[in-house]
Amino acid sequence: MRRLSDNHKIPREAQSYIIDSTGAPVCALLPFSTWAVFFAGLFYAEAGIPELGYGSAIDTFYHIIPFTFYAIAAVIIVPLFAYGLIPKWGRMRKAYQRVNETGQVYFDSRLAAAE
């Protein structure tokens, strides 16, 4: 993976963002992950949730998936970022500028201290 992303001049900061912003949200949305069982147990243990009448704990989890706004937004935003449809700003823009100017895909604190 490192060679592929280095050949395409993708900064490590962007890789970190993509991995971090999709890992947990995808797991939270998939009904066949261990996260689903964990969340189902948490939701079902709350007062009033069994009275909603959705059935079992996992059935309740299926019904709350459309309300996991952060996870849904992350799964939409990350591909838009990766394809360049969302502009890079702040430190991410600086990371892309560094790659374009120097070809260095990772931040080297030794070089930054020398500047």
C-alpha positions in Angstrom: 0.0 0.0 0.0 2.8 2.4 0.8 4.4 2.0 -2.6 1.1 2.6 -4.4 0.3 5.7 -2.4 3.9 7.0 -2.7 3.8 6.5 -6.5 0.6 8.5 -6.6 2.1 11.3 -4.4 -0.5 11.0 -1.6 0.6 12.6 1.6 0.6 10.4 4.7 -1.7 12.9 6.4 -4.3 12.2 3.8 -3.9 8.5 4.3 -4.3 8.9 8.0 -7.4 11.0 7.6 -9.0 8.5 5.2 -8.3 5.5 7.4 -9.3 7.1 10.6 -12.5 8.7 9.2 -13.8 5.5 7.6 -12.7 2.7 10.0 -15.1 3.2 12.9 -18.0 4.7 10.9 -18.1 1.8 8.5 -18.0 -0.7 11.4 -20.8 1.3 13.1 -23.0 1.0 9.9 -22.5 -2.6 9.1 -25.1 -4.8 10.7 -22.9 -7.9 10.6 -20.0 -6.5 12.6 -19.2 -6.9 16.2 -19.9 -3.2 16.6 -23.5 -3.9 15.7 -23.8 -6.4 18.5 -22.1 -4.0 21.0 -24.3 -1.1 20.0 -27.5 -3.2 19.9 -26.8 -4.3 23.5 -26.1 -0.7 24.6 -29.3 0.7 23.0 -31.5 -2.1 24.2 -30.4 -1.7 27.8 -31.6 1.9 27.8 -34.9 2.6 29.5 -37.8 2.9 27.1 -36.0 1.3 24.1 -37.6 -2.2 24.3 -41.0 -0.5 24.6 -40.6 1.0 21.1 -41.6 -2.4 19.8 -38.8 -3.0 17.3 -38.3 -6.5 18.6 -34.9 -7.8 19.6 -31.8 -5.8 20.3 -30.4 -6.3 16.8 -33.7 -5.4 15.2 -33.6 -2.2 17.2 -30.0 -1.6 15.8 -31.3 -2.0 12.3 -33.9 0.7 12.9 -31.3 3.2 14.2 -28.9 2.9 11.3 -30.5 5.8 9.4 -29.9 8.0 12.4 -26.1 7.5 12.7 -25.5 10.8 11.0 -21.8 11.1 11.7 -21.1 7.6 10.2 -23.2 8.3 7.2 -21.6 11.7 6.6 -18.1 10.3 7.0 -18.7 7.6 4.5 -20.0 10.2 2.0 -17.3 12.9 2.7 -14.2 10.7 2.6 -14.6 9.6 -1.0 -15.4 13.2 -2.0 -12.2 14.2 -0.3 -10.2 11.4 -1.9 -11.4 12.3 -5.4 -10.6 16.0 -4.9 -14.3 17.2 -5.0 -13.8 18.7 -1.5 -11.1 21.3 -1.4 -8.1 20.8 0.9 -7.4 23.5 3.4 -5.3 24.2 6.4 -2.6 21.6 7.2 -3.9 19.2 4.6 -3.4 21.8 1.9 0.1 22.3 3.2 0.7 18.6 3.1 -0.3 18.5 -0.6 1.8 21.5 -1.3 4.8 19.8 0.3 4.3 16.8 -1.9 4.0 18.9 -5.1 7.1 21.0 -4.3 9.4 18.4 -2.7 7.9 15.0 -3.5 8.1 14.1 0.2 5.0 12.3 1.2 5.6 12.4 4.9 6.2 15.2 7.3 9.8 15.3 8.6 10.0 17.3 11.8 13.8 17.5 11.5 13.4 19.4 8.2 10.7 21.6 9.7 12.9 22.5 12.6 15.8 23.5 10.3 13.6 26.0 8.5 
